[in-house]
Amino acid sequence: MASGAPTLINTDFATAIQRNKDNTLLLFAFLVVIAGIFGYVLGWGGGIIHDIWTMPAAKVSHLTADWVVRDLFSLPPRTSALFGALGMMATGALWGVLTLFLGAHILAAFVGSRDANAALPAEQRFISVVEEMAIAAGLPPPRAMIVDTPALNAFASGASPESAVITITRGLLQACSREELQGVIGHEMGHIADYDIRYSTVATAMAGVIVLVAHALRDLGRRLWAPRDADEVGGGAGPWRLVLTLVVVAVLAVAVIVAPIAARLVQLAISRQREYLADATSVKLTRNPAGLIEALQRLQQGDTAIARAGSPVATLCIAAPDALSSGDIFSTHPPLDDRIARLRNLGGVAATEVAERAGATAPQAIGSSIA
């Protein structure tokens, strides 16, 4: 790594933690707004289409496309639009809560994790470090679990500190020294201590609801779109009713396309922000940024593919399952180079010092001693 780390805003971990918490809350608020607007437009669309096809033909003939668009922004808003907004936000929140409390079990089954075995030296060390970091954070020790894969990764899950789980791969456990392992577990303990798992889980669920509703509407539109006698359906003024309906459908189509993309981008931004927060919290707990820096450098050089990049586990991992997917607005994680630079800035760790320490604890030597 280059020794010249850039000058960054976060000059101490207390400032970094507070700044990242504020950013995460702001991003979550944006996601709620997106869900509300999406639901509002859908509710408005349903209400105005009902009016177009039920009002008298004489009245329909005097309506214009401009009236349709202006109605979207009318005050007071349509009752159906308000119900749509509230319904979308409530559905996302409810699904998020269900996912939050069932998520740890779902993820364990998804990656095939098992409880750490205290009879094995390497896994006993993992359990001990989890307990150390829990004491440092003032929290009950999370459940320690292992995924039997050579990939290098780890993640935390659970609805609360009392039900939290920290999962690490066998590959990362064998590659890390105790100091590096403390940095990794401190990072995962940071997710638990800062409760950002709740934010990210509910955010992921809400974004998922928006995407699912959008897909359902597209499918429904394709199935319902069929030639029919307009006058017979409309009870008079049928052709003009169809024209007005098409204007509404055009507005809905924009919402169906834009809302899922916007929700996904915000969800990914939350995921990236929480990694910075957990890195800063790890420094707070361990008082030693070098351990996490060295662990992240190992992740840079290794295989992090614990799961597919688009899987439910992807946003939870300490590093993106696909290292090539980090570094842009569609990535689940910020670039490891950027995270390492921020950690150096937090702790004032020189690049040469980290390189010397990493060389003294090469993965091969560590693996042979604990395997």
Salt bridges, closest charged atoms under 4 A:
ASP51 OD1 - HIS50 ND1 3.71
ASP51 OD2 - ARG78 NH1 2.62
ASP66 OD2 - ARG70 NE 2.65
ASP71 OD2 - ARG78 NE 2.56
ASP115 OD1 - ARG143 NE 2.64
GLU123 OE2 - ARG114 NH2 2.68
GLU132 OE2 - ARG178 NH2 2.29
ASP148 OD2 - ARG114 NE 2.79
ASP148 OD1 - ARG170 NE 3.79
GLU179 OE2 - ARG357 NH2 2.53
GLU180 OE1 - ARG298 NE 2.69
ASP194 OD1 - LYS21 NZ 3.86
ASP196 OD2 - HIS191 ND1 2.94
ASP196 OD2 - ARG274 NE 3.78
ASP219 OD1 - ARG222 NH2 2.31
GLU275 OE1 - HIS187 NE2 2.92
GLU275 OE2 - HIS191 NE2 3.62
GLU275 OE2 - ARG274 NH1 3.12
GLU275 OE2 - HIS333 NE2 3.91
GLU275 OE1 - ARG339 NH2 3.64
ASP279 OD1 - HIS187 ND1 2.70
ASP279 OD2 - ARG339 NE 2.85
GLU294 OE2 - ARG357 NE 2.95
ASP338 OD2 - ARG342 NE 3.58
